[in-house]
Amino acid sequence: MKLSGDYCLMLQLFKEAFAYYSEAEEQLRKLDDYLWILGTIQGKLACTAVCQSLNLSNHEEYIDHLINESYVIAKKSKNWNF
């Protein structure tokens, strides 16, 4: 799912990419796989930021939320020291 989101993002299919990232995040949260969860959040952040920069949407608060959520998930990971 995450890789499909990556490919859609590269092809500028932002809605589809966001949907793949969201689905992947949902599945990965069940497994507590924090590094891959971070990857999905990063993808969702990229989709949202690109859409905003192209004036396709205005989601400044959501971008802040994703950044904060990334930090919280990163703190849960055993591979990162904060």
C-alpha positions in Angstrom: 0.0 0.0 0.0 2.7 2.5 0.9 4.7 1.8 -2.2 1.5 2.3 -4.3 1.1 5.7 -2.6 4.7 6.5 -3.4 4.2 5.7 -7.1 1.0 7.7 -7.2 2.7 10.6 -5.6 5.5 10.5 -8.2 2.8 10.4 -10.9 1.1 13.5 -9.3 -2.0 11.5 -8.5 -2.3 13.2 -5.1 -5.8 12.0 -4.1 -5.0 8.4 -4.9 -1.6 8.6 -3.2 -3.3 10.0 0.0 -5.8 7.2 0.0 -3.1 4.6 -0.3 -1.0 6.2 2.5 -4.1 6.3 4.7 -4.9 2.7 4.1 -1.3 1.6 4.7 -1.2 3.7 7.9 -4.3 2.0 9.2 -2.9 -1.5 8.6 0.5 -0.6 10.0 -0.9 0.8 13.2 -2.3 -2.6 13.9 1.3 -4.0 13.7 2.9 -1.1 15.7 5.4 -0.8 12.8 6.5 2.8 13.7 9.0 3.4 11.0 6.6 2.4 8.2 3.9 4.4 9.9 6.2 7.4 9.7 6.7 6.8 6.0 2.9 6.9 5.5 2.6 10.1 7.5 5.4 11.6 5.5 3.6 10.6 2.3 0.4 12.2 3.4 2.3 15.3 4.4 3.9 15.5 1.0 0.5 15.1 -0.8 -1.0 17.8 1.4 1.9 20.2 1.1 2.1 19.8 -2.7 -1.6 20.4 -3.1 -1.4 23.5 -0.9 1.6 24.9 -2.8 -0.3 24.3 -6.1 -3.3 26.2 -4.5 -5.4 23.0 -4.9 -6.4 23.2 -1.2 -5.6 25.0 2.1 -4.7 22.6 4.9 -2.2 24.5 7.1 -3.7 23.1 10.3 -3.6 19.5 8.9 0.0 19.9 7.9 0.8 21.0 11.5 -1.1 18.0 12.8 0.8 15.6 10.6 4.1 17.1 11.7 3.2 16.7 15.3 1.9 13.2 14.8 5.2 12.3 13.1 7.1 13.4 16.1 4.9 11.4 18.5 5.3 8.2 16.4 9.0 8.7 16.0 9.3 8.9 19.8 7.6 5.5 20.1 10.1 3.9 17.7 12.9 2.0 19.3 15.2 3.0 16.5 15.2 6.7 17.2 16.6 8.6 20.2 14.9 11.8 21.1 
